[in-house]
Amino acid sequence: MSGEVYQAQVLKNFFDCITGPDRNLTRIYMCVVSLAKLRMEQPDKISFLLDQMKKSKQRRELSIDILDYMCDAAVDLQISSVQTAFGVAEIKEMADEFGSISLDSL
């Protein structure tokens, strides 16, 4: 599961980068390569992704193949790993904490 948490963190960084004001292609490149290595992709898949990143740099727009790859990787992750990476608490845990508060103490 820890590998999936790292993958989710890389995906979070990727989407933060492409939606933020500083769309640095080097950061995007590092996220894509890191995720491919974490997922232990085949060398031909990694070379395809690198080729798409080069084309993205030439065209000054992110390749749809890169977006597809990152979205597919996000779909493959378990929700608990994603919640851990994003720092989301379980609703059940929050409900237990709220249930233990006495209304008299408010």
C-alpha positions in Angstrom: 0.0 0.0 0.0 2.9 2.4 0.7 3.8 2.4 -3.0 0.3 3.5 -3.9 0.5 6.3 -1.4 3.6 7.5 -3.2 1.9 7.2 -6.5 -1.1 9.2 -5.2 1.3 11.9 -3.9 3.0 12.1 -7.3 -0.4 12.3 -9.0 -1.4 15.1 -6.6 1.7 17.0 -7.5 1.1 16.5 -11.2 -2.4 17.8 -11.1 -1.4 20.7 -8.8 1.2 21.6 -11.3 -1.0 21.5 -14.4 -3.8 23.4 -12.7 -1.7 26.0 -10.9 -0.3 29.3 -12.2 3.3 27.9 -12.7 2.9 25.1 -15.3 6.6 24.1 -15.3 7.2 21.4 -17.9 10.2 20.1 -15.9 8.0 19.4 -12.9 5.4 17.8 -15.1 8.2 15.7 -16.7 9.5 14.6 -13.3 6.0 13.6 -12.1 5.3 11.5 -15.2 8.7 9.7 -15.1 8.4 9.2 -11.3 5.0 7.7 -11.6 6.1 5.4 -14.5 9.0 4.2 -12.4 6.8 3.7 -9.3 4.4 1.7 -11.4 7.3 -0.3 -12.9 6.3 0.3 -16.5 8.0 -1.5 -19.3 10.8 0.4 -21.1 8.8 0.9 -24.2 6.0 2.5 -22.3 8.5 4.9 -20.6 10.1 5.8 -23.9 6.6 6.5 -25.3 5.9 8.8 -22.4 9.2 10.6 -22.8 8.5 11.0 -26.6 5.1 12.5 -25.7 6.8 14.9 -23.3 9.2 16.1 -26.0 6.3 16.7 -28.3 4.5 18.6 -25.6 7.6 20.8 -25.2 7.7 21.5 -28.9 4.0 22.2 -29.2 3.8 24.1 -25.9 0.8 22.1 -24.8 0.5 18.9 -22.8 -0.1 15.8 -24.8 -3.5 14.1 -24.3 -1.6 10.8 -24.0 0.2 12.1 -20.9 -3.1 13.2 -19.4 -4.7 9.8 -20.3 -1.8 8.0 -18.6 -2.0 10.0 -15.4 -5.8 9.7 -15.2 -5.6 5.9 -15.8 -3.0 5.7 -13.0 -5.3 7.6 -10.7 -8.2 5.3 -11.5 -6.1 2.3 -10.7 -5.3 3.5 -7.1 -7.3 2.4 -4.1 -9.3 5.2 -2.4 -7.6 4.7 1.0 -4.2 5.4 -0.6 -5.5 8.5 -2.2 -7.1 9.7 1.0 -3.8 9.1 2.9 -1.8 11.1 0.3 -4.3 14.0 0.3 -4.6 14.0 4.1 -8.3 13.2 4.2 -9.6 11.7 7.4 -12.1 8.8 7.3 -15.6 10.0 7.8 -16.2 7.2 10.3 -13.3 8.4 12.5 -14.7 12.0 12.4 -18.2 10.8 13.3 -16.8 8.9 16.3 -15.0 12.0 17.5 -18.1 14.1 17.0 -20.2 11.5 18.7 -18.0 11.6 21.8 -18.7 15.4 22.4 -21.4 16.0 24.9 -23.9 18.6 24.0 -23.8 19.8 27.6 -20.2 20.8 27.2 -21.1 23.2 24.4 
